[in-house]
Amino acid sequence: MSEPAYFVLAALLDGPLHGYGIIKRAGEQSGGRVRLAVGTLYGALDRMARGGLVAVDREETVQGRPRRYYRLTDDGRRAVTAEAARMEQAARIVTRRANLRTAQA
């Protein structure tokens, strides 16, 4: 899973958000590393929706413009949780090896 996709899914863990909310939260949660362009975000959301990871929660009109809110599906929640566990395991391996090297030096 790409880092942007991971943070898009992670942004939705607390509940439905509209596009700008996802962009903002993904940026905050990634420490500013993930900067999503609007077109990139909606392309990713469309792919994730086709893959069953997110779904449209609701739509509303704000100042004459449609605003679509997205939510995680159960599959999306499982996918982001599994990716977090995978990254945590990979980080532990590297951290242990680096600490072992430091202790041996």
N, C-alpha and C positions, 0 to 999 in steps of 0.2 A: 504494500500500500504506500502510495506517495505521501510525503509530508503534508502537502496541501490537503489531500483527501482526508488524511488522519485528523487534521485540525478542523476541517469542515464538519466531520462527524462528531468530533469532541465538542465543538461549539453547540451542538444540538442536544448534548446530554442533559442539560437542565430544562429543556422544553423547546417548543417551537420558536423559530425566529424567521424574520424576513431576510432578504438578501443582504442589505446593509448591516443588519445585526450580526449575521454570520461572518461577514468580512471583518467587522470590528472585533468580535470575540475571538476569531481565529488569530488575528494579529496580536491581541492581548495575550492569549494563552501560549502563543509561540514565542513570546518575548520580542515580537516585531519581525521575526524571521519570515513568516508567511504573510505576504502582501498580495491579496487576491484582486485581480481586475474583475470588473463586473461580468464581462463576457466569459472569462475563464470560470468564474463561480457558477454561472448558470449552465454552462456546458457540463461542468462536473456534477451539478445537481441533477441535470437530465440523465446523465449516465448512471448516477447512483439510484435515481428513481427507477430506471429500467432494470437495474440490478437488484431492486428490492431493499436497498439500504435506507432510503429516505422516502417520504411520501408528502404530498401536499396536505397540509393540515387545514388551511382555510385561505380565502382570498378576501381582501377588502379594498375599497377605493379610497385613496388619500389624495386630496387636492387634484382629483380627476384622473389619477394614475392608479393602475392596479398594483396592489402589494400582495405578494404571495408568501405565505408562511409555510415553512417546511418543518417536519418532525422526523425523528429517528424511528425506524421500524424495529421490531425485535431483532431481525437479522442485522440491521445496522448497529444496534447496541452490542450484539455479540461480536461483530466484526471489529469495532473500535476497541472493545475490551480485549479481544484476542490479540490485536496488534499491540496494545499497551503491554500485555504480558510478554509478548515476543521481544519487544524492545527492552523491557526490564531484564529479561533473562540474558539477552545479548550484552547489555551494559554490565551486568554482574560478572560475566565471563571476562570481559576486558578489565574491569576494575580489579578483580582478584589477581589477574595476571600482572597488571601494572603494580599493584601493592606487593606482590611476591617479588618482582624484580627490584623494587625499591628496597625491600627488606634485605635482599641478598647483596645489594651494592654496598 
